[in-house]
Amino acid sequence: MLFYFVFMGDIMIFDNNLQLKKEFDKLLIDTGNSKVNIATELGISKQQLSNLLNKKNLSFMDMKRILDVIGYDLEIGFKKKEN
């Protein structure tokens, strides 16, 4: 299964959470945000935030909550498979 995300204005295709996490890390650098600040805003520890981002089944709602803190939206689109 592939996920299509609009991330920082670009349509990106992710087939696993590791790719999504890498793009999120780039976003933090580009925007000058830190995981410590995000964790504080969410009322959790930095370790708990890392656990959220590293879990195998990172949920849409988890990512949405995290992105809300730094003022970003998460958009998902669907595309029919090409056979």
Backbone torsions as a table, in degrees:
resi	resn	phi	psi	omega
1	MET	NA	133.9	176.6
2	LEU	-110.1	144.1	175.5
3	PHE	-112.0	136.5	177.3
4	TYR	-107.9	118.6	-179.3
5	PHE	-119.5	142.4	167.7
6	VAL	-93.1	112.8	-172.7
7	PHE	-130.4	116.7	-178.2
8	MET	58.3	36.7	176.6
9	GLY	85.0	-7.5	-179.5
10	ASP	-108.6	144.3	173.8
11	ILE	-83.7	124.6	-178.4
12	MET	-124.3	147.8	179.0
13	ILE	-111.1	125.4	180.0
14	PHE	-121.6	134.6	174.5
15	ASP	-113.1	4.1	174.2
16	ASN	-159.4	165.3	-176.8
17	ASN	-70.0	-25.8	179.8
18	LEU	-61.5	-41.7	178.2
19	GLN	-63.6	-42.7	179.2
20	LEU	-62.3	-43.0	179.7
21	LYS	-63.1	-41.1	178.5
22	LYS	-62.1	-42.0	178.4
23	GLU	-67.2	-36.1	176.9
24	PHE	-63.8	-42.5	177.5
25	ASP	-60.7	-39.9	176.4
26	LYS	-63.2	-40.7	178.8
27	LEU	-61.2	-41.9	178.8
28	LEU	-60.3	-43.5	179.2
29	ILE	-64.4	-47.0	-177.7
30	ASP	-62.7	-31.9	-176.1
31	THR	-100.3	-4.1	178.9
32	GLY	74.0	20.0	177.8
33	ASN	-92.7	161.0	177.4
34	SER	-129.6	156.8	178.0
35	LYS	-65.2	-30.8	177.7
36	VAL	-62.9	-46.5	180.0
37	ASN	-64.4	-41.3	179.5
38	ILE	-64.6	-45.6	179.3
39	ALA	-59.2	-43.3	179.1
40	THR	-60.4	-45.9	179.0
41	GLU	-62.3	-33.9	179.2
42	LEU	-81.6	-10.9	-179.5
43	GLY	77.2	28.3	178.7
44	ILE	-129.2	169.6	178.0
45	SER	-81.6	163.1	176.6
46	LYS	-60.2	-37.6	178.9
47	GLN	-63.8	-41.0	178.1
48	GLN	-64.0	-38.8	176.8
49	LEU	-63.6	-45.0	177.8
50	SER	-60.1	-40.9	177.7
51	ASN	-62.2	-41.0	177.3
52	LEU	-60.2	-48.1	-176.1
53	LEU	-70.1	-26.7	-176.4
54	ASN	-93.8	-8.0	-177.4
55	LYS	-68.5	149.6	-175.0
56	LYS	-60.5	-37.4	-177.0
57	ASN	-112.6	63.7	176.5
58	LEU	-59.4	123.8	-174.6
59	SER	-87.4	157.6	175.1
60	PHE	-56.5	-44.9	-176.7
61	MET	-66.6	-37.4	176.6
62	ASP	-62.0	-48.0	-179.3
63	MET	-65.3	-38.5	178.6
64	LYS	-61.9	-45.5	178.3
65	ARG	-59.3	-43.7	-179.0
66	ILE	-64.8	-46.0	-178.9
67	LEU	-68.1	-32.1	176.9
68	ASP	-56.4	-38.5	-177.7
69	VAL	-60.7	-36.3	-177.4
70	ILE	-101.4	10.8	173.5
71	GLY	79.8	30.3	177.9
72	TYR	-119.8	150.3	174.7
73	ASP	-101.2	154.8	174.1
74	LEU	-113.9	122.3	178.5
75	GLU	-117.1	137.6	179.3
76	ILE	-124.8	136.9	175.2
77	GLY	-122.9	162.7	179.3
78	PHE	-121.0	145.5	-179.6
79	LYS	-137.2	134.1	178.5
80	LYS	-65.2	138.1	178.4
81	LYS	-64.2	143.2	173.3
82	GLU	-95.9	127.0	-178.1
83	ASN	-87.7	NA	NA
